Amino acid sequence: MIIGECPYCDAVMWNQCADVTPAFEKVVCSECRETVWLYHSKLDPIAYTEEDFFDKFLVDEDTKIIKEKPVEAKE
């Protein structure tokens, strides 16, 4: 079980941990109804707002593959 706070409203969220980790899951907060991206990990689960998630990751809807965005070099 992953127990943590919603990144939007701080309501307590209870989510079943994925059988295979690490994994991502898109869930909806039962309190504020916002979409939360949950990173399933037995050591360090993380709940992302949609904005924070898409700032860090690319999602291929066809293949269901999520990749971390490459870090841009700063000049």
Secondary structure by P-SEA (a helix, b strand, c coil): cbbbbccccccbbbbcccccccbbbbbbcccccbbbbbbbbccbbbbbcaaaaaacccccccccccccccccccc
